Amino acid sequence: MQRLLLPAILFAMAAPLCSQVNMSLVGQLDYQTLHGSDISDVWGYVDELGNEYALVGVNDGGVSVVDLSDPSQPEEIFFFAGPSSIWRDLKVWNDHAYVTTEGGGGLAIIDLTPLPQNTSLNATFWQGNGWSSAHNLYIDENGICYIFGADRGNGGTIFLDLNLNPMDPLEIGEFDDWYAHDGMARGDTLYVAHISDGFFTVVDVSDKQNPLVLGSQTTGNVFAHNIWVSDDGDHVFTTDEVTGGWMGSYDISDPTDIQELQLFRSQPGSNTIPHNTHFINDYVVTSYYRLGTTVHDVSRPHNVVEVASYDHCPLTGDGFNGGWGTYPWLPSGRIISTDIEEGLFVLDVTYQRACWLEGTVTDAVTTLPVNNAQVEVLGLSATDVTGIDGSYATGHQQAGVYDVLFTAPGYEDQLVSGVTLANGQLTLLDVQLQPLVPFAFSGQVTDSVTLAGIEGVQVSLVGPDFDHLVTTDAQGNFTIPVMYAGTYEVVAAHWGHHEKCFTQAIDDATPPLAIELAPGWSDHFSLDLGWSSYGQAVSGAWERGVPVGTTYFGATSNPDADVPDDCGEQAYVTGNGGGSAGADDVDGGPAILRSPVFDLTGTLDPYVRYRRWFFNSGGNGSPDDELRAYLSNGVDSVLVETVGPGSVGNGSWVASSVRVLDHLSLTADMHFSVWTSDDGSGHLLECGLDRFSVVNLGTVHVPEGYEARDLGVFPNPSSGTFRIDWSGPGPLQATVFDMQGRAVSDRLLLAPGSTELNVDLAPGSYVLVGRSGEPAPVRTIRLIIR
């Protein structure tokens, strides 16, 4: 017998690190010290005298039987060695434990009948017919053992009868239509989670030789990992074992017409992964990886509320660490949970009913339901969004008197104060929202040098509730016929001008928006300016979007954000499907991205600048892929940058700058492209491109025939104060630009004569560009700040 406990003082020190709601620690057994091993699943057992036990899967490697007679001091009393595996699942029937593992060796069977008088237990490995390993198992009340994910056929479900000889099961049938990852059975009905196939099935197994699928249903993340049925058989609850995965509640009262009732998760936004959930007395108890163990009240299965939790994992967020298994059916009412790294936990739990808040949101004028209204109980993590029928349902475990905020696009916010929530009670609250009055809004986009309107500019206005995307007409004008007051993120982008973005508060009194764009080329990819994605890649093609990050052993493979401090949140990346690192990386051929054409004949010394991302790892052998950047002038195409596995900054956004004249002559038919391909033995390959621009480090181009003979500046260079001498016939409209063509001053109106100009700019070269008269000759003069 071995008893290894952390000193009580360490429990006391560790307690503040754990998050506990309606749950508390009773005892813990440390398997790192006991066996030098991580652990996997857990199951419970009660002997004839009422003594409670935990059966624990030990990765290296076997089954641990733990006496819980003193729950504060769990004690291992028997260990049955077996093959090493990170998957080991256990169930008990008729005083026998049955254990599957993917490590092979067959089905482990342990006779528990000698307990508690004798801890020398008879144990053996039983060999199946054509299979020796399996992922999981379940034993129903009739003594039928269901083996899931065995190494036979499709890895479906094998039926074993344990009644004749519990140490020598008899195979009586199978359901092998799809791989079965996990499941359970009650009566003559089998419930199976098919994981990678993305759905669960409800199967009639009254005839074990001829199973009949009654119905199926995809789950929230299309990755059905685990399933458990309610006591009345009308509902099932599932987990999707993916980053930020959903748990699901489904009505299966008619298995031919399964209805999804609710998708829910613990700590939304934490990216934590749920593992296995179990039903008891209208609660589901879940092993939740880095969140530990959670309890949800599912007595209203369309309005599931978390009511208890114990975080026994020191890590947070995404990752396959922490809570693996949990068992809530001990007669004492205690929960036993396994934490992969931290060991076995014995937990006390207070099963408390939730406080529910439900109702309907309607339009105060039309009385029609309001879809997509946000409902938030202030001060609690209790929120919901109304459906097409205007209904909502939310709740919390903490009773009290709260304010509830209702918001919806196109409606005035409404705050309802003094709403009482009580445990075990449903509070009904119907709300009527007052619609806002819309208005028309317009603007114009002009060239900052010529002041002429620019046709074809895309203007995006993104607000808290509404998004608008319009294109300017031949005069650079745009109109949004239905606009609502709010603060908007404005982006104006046009191929041939530098992109501009800013924040603007808009209401019905706001004057038309005036936007000036400097001539040139910049694209932050917040809008689609016509880049082309092509190639033979079967996955990982270049696409524009908000990057969805993926990780590989802790390293970011696909970027999780675009370049900071540019316009918008979009970038071009090679595949953006999220999931695992290899789910949407570059495979099967080259992926190519090409810019629209740009004319550099009017520039002196242009540079192409961009930020690029490159990640190459995993696979077979050393990574050997590349990201290549090319420039073309319509006649020749040249390689200007090669990024490989040994390049500096891989797995991050890296700035690149290419002097065009070092490679090509300037033409009106220039374009830029990037190429990548996962060649050779195959590896993880992710690339990105963002914040593209073409800048001219020579002087700003002056149209032929225009000279600045009537425009002078003194002193030049200066520390920032210049005297501008203008001898033209009328006022001069002028703007100061940096050498990248970006306006760095407001528009100036200079009267004939001398005018003092004060600019607060970093040392360097700038250009003052002015125009006067109609038609407006352009005048330029260089300013040097030291």
FENQUI-V277471 format. One record per pair of residues at least 24 apart in sequence whose C-alpha atoms are under 7 Angstrom apart, sorted by the first residue. I is the first residue (numbers start at 1). GAP is how many residues later the second one is. Records with the same first field share a line. If there is no record, write none. Layout:
# FENQUI-V277471
I = GAP, GAP
This chain:
# FENQUI-V277471
1 = 75, 76, 77
2 = 73, 74, 75
3 = 71, 72, 73
4 = 25, 26, 30
5 = 24, 25
18 = 292, 293, 294
19 = 291, 292
20 = 289, 290, 291
21 = 287, 288, 289
22 = 286, 287, 327, 328
23 = 285, 286, 287, 324, 325, 326, 327
24 = 323, 324, 325
25 = 321, 322, 323
26 = 45, 46, 320, 321, 322
27 = 44, 45, 46, 47, 318, 319
28 = 46, 315, 316, 317, 318
29 = 45, 314, 315, 316
30 = 312, 313, 314
31 = 312
38 = 302, 303
39 = 301, 302, 304
40 = 46, 47, 48, 284, 285, 298, 300
41 = 47, 48, 49, 283, 284, 297
42 = 48, 283, 284, 285, 295, 296
43 = 47, 48, 284
44 = 283, 286
45 = 47
47 = 68, 69
57 = 31, 32
59 = 25, 26, 27
60 = 24, 25
61 = 24
71 = 275
77 = 42
78 = 41
87 = 48
89 = 47, 48
91 = 47, 48
93 = 46, 50
100 = 33, 34, 35, 36, 37
101 = 32, 33, 34
102 = 31, 32, 33
103 = 30
104 = 28, 29
105 = 27, 28
106 = 26, 27
109 = 58
126 = 42
135 = 46
136 = 45, 46
138 = 45, 46
140 = 45, 46
148 = 32, 33, 34
149 = 30, 31, 32
154 = 24, 25
155 = 24, 25
156 = 24
172 = 36
173 = 35, 36
174 = 34, 35
175 = 36
181 = 44
182 = 43, 44
183 = 43, 44
184 = 44
191 = 36
192 = 35
193 = 31, 32, 33, 34
194 = 30, 31
195 = 28, 29, 30
196 = 27
197 = 26
198 = 24, 25, 26
199 = 24, 25
200 = 24
202 = 53
214 = 41, 42
215 = 40, 41
217 = 41
219 = 29
220 = 26, 28, 43
221 = 24, 25
226 = 50, 51
228 = 49, 50, 51
229 = 50
230 = 49
238 = 39
239 = 35, 36, 37, 38
240 = 34
241 = 32, 33, 34
242 = 31
243 = 28, 29, 30, 75
244 = 26, 27, 28, 29
245 = 28, 29
249 = 52
261 = 40, 41
262 = 40, 41
270 = 47
271 = 46, 47
272 = 45, 46
273 = 45
275 = 49
276 = 49
285 = 43
286 = 40
287 = 36, 37, 38, 39
288 = 35
289 = 31, 32, 33, 34, 35
290 = 25, 26, 27, 31, 32, 33
292 = 30, 31
293 = 30
297 = 56, 57
303 = 90, 91
305 = 49, 90, 91
306 = 90, 91
307 = 45, 47, 90
353 = 70, 71
354 = 41, 42, 43, 69, 70
355 = 40, 41, 42, 44, 66, 67, 68, 69, 70, 71
356 = 38, 39, 40, 69, 70, 71
357 = 36, 37, 38, 69, 70, 71
358 = 34, 35, 36, 69, 70, 71
359 = 32, 33, 34, 69, 70, 71
360 = 30, 31, 32, 70, 71
361 = 29, 30, 69, 70, 71
362 = 28, 69, 70, 71
363 = 69, 70, 71, 72
364 = 68, 69, 70
372 = 36
373 = 33, 34, 35
374 = 32, 33, 34
375 = 30, 31, 32
376 = 28, 29, 30
377 = 25, 26, 27, 28
378 = 24, 25, 26, 27
397 = 26
399 = 24
409 = 56, 57
410 = 25, 26, 74
411 = 24, 25
412 = 24
438 = 44, 45, 46
439 = 42, 43, 44, 45, 69
440 = 40, 41, 42, 43
441 = 38, 39, 40, 42, 71
442 = 36, 37, 38, 70, 71
443 = 34, 35, 36, 69, 70, 71
444 = 32, 33, 34, 69, 70, 71
445 = 31, 32, 69, 70, 71
446 = 30, 69, 70, 71
447 = 69, 70, 71, 72
448 = 68, 69, 70
449 = 69, 320
457 = 35, 36, 37
458 = 34, 35, 36
459 = 32, 33, 34
460 = 30, 31, 32
461 = 27, 28, 29, 30
462 = 26, 27, 28
463 = 24, 25, 26
493 = 34
494 = 35
495 = 26, 34
496 = 24, 25
497 = 24, 25
498 = 24
499 = 24
501 = 66
518 = 223, 224, 225
519 = 222
520 = 174, 221
521 = 172, 173
522 = 170, 171, 172
523 = 168, 169, 170
524 = 42, 43, 166, 167, 168
525 = 45, 46, 165
526 = 41, 42, 43, 44
530 = 66
531 = 62, 63, 64, 65
532 = 61, 62, 63
533 = 59, 60, 61
534 = 57, 58, 59
535 = 55, 56, 57
536 = 52, 53, 54, 55
537 = 49, 50, 51, 52, 53, 54
538 = 49, 50, 51
539 = 36, 45, 46, 47, 48, 49
540 = 34, 35, 44, 45, 46, 47
541 = 33, 34, 45, 50
542 = 30, 31, 32, 33, 49, 50, 51
543 = 29, 30, 31, 32
544 = 26, 27, 28, 29
545 = 25, 26, 27
546 = 24, 25
547 = 24, 29
548 = 28, 29, 30
549 = 29
550 = 28, 29, 30, 31
551 = 30
552 = 29
556 = 95
557 = 24, 58, 94, 129
558 = 128
563 = 90, 127
571 = 118, 119
572 = 116, 117, 118
573 = 114, 115, 116
574 = 112, 113, 114
582 = 102
585 = 99, 100, 101
586 = 91, 92, 99, 100
587 = 91
589 = 88, 89
590 = 85, 86, 87
591 = 84, 85, 86
592 = 82, 83, 84
593 = 80, 81, 82
594 = 78, 79, 80
595 = 76, 77, 78
596 = 75
597 = 72, 73, 74
598 = 70, 71, 72, 73
599 = 68, 69, 70, 71
600 = 66, 67, 68
601 = 65, 66, 67
602 = 99
603 = 93, 98
604 = 92, 94
605 = 56, 91, 92, 93
606 = 53, 54, 88, 89, 90, 91
607 = 50, 51, 52, 53, 87, 88, 89
608 = 49, 50, 51, 52, 85, 86, 87
609 = 47, 48, 49, 83, 84, 85
610 = 45, 46, 47, 80, 81, 82, 83
611 = 42, 43, 44, 45, 78, 79, 80, 81
612 = 41, 42, 43, 76, 77, 78
613 = 37, 38, 39, 40, 41, 74, 75, 76
614 = 36, 37, 72, 73, 74
615 = 35, 36, 70, 71, 72
616 = 29, 67, 68, 69, 70
617 = 66, 67, 68
618 = 65, 66
619 = 63, 64, 65
620 = 61, 62, 63
623 = 60
625 = 52, 53, 54
626 = 50
627 = 47, 48, 49
628 = 46, 47, 48
629 = 44, 45, 46
630 = 42, 43, 44
631 = 40, 41, 42
632 = 38, 39, 40
633 = 31, 33, 34, 36, 37, 38
634 = 35, 36
638 = 25
695 = 45, 46
696 = 43, 44
697 = 42, 43
700 = 67
706 = 71, 72, 73
707 = 72
708 = 71, 72, 73
716 = 67, 68
717 = 66, 67, 68, 69
718 = 66, 67, 68
719 = 66, 67
720 = 38, 39, 40, 65
721 = 36, 37, 38
722 = 34, 35, 36
723 = 31, 32, 33, 34
724 = 30, 31, 32, 33
725 = 28, 29, 30
726 = 26, 27, 28
727 = 25, 26
728 = 24
730 = 42
731 = 41
732 = 38, 39, 40
733 = 37, 38, 39
734 = 34, 35, 36, 37
735 = 33, 34, 35
736 = 30, 31, 32, 33
737 = 29, 30, 31
738 = 27, 28, 29
739 = 26, 27
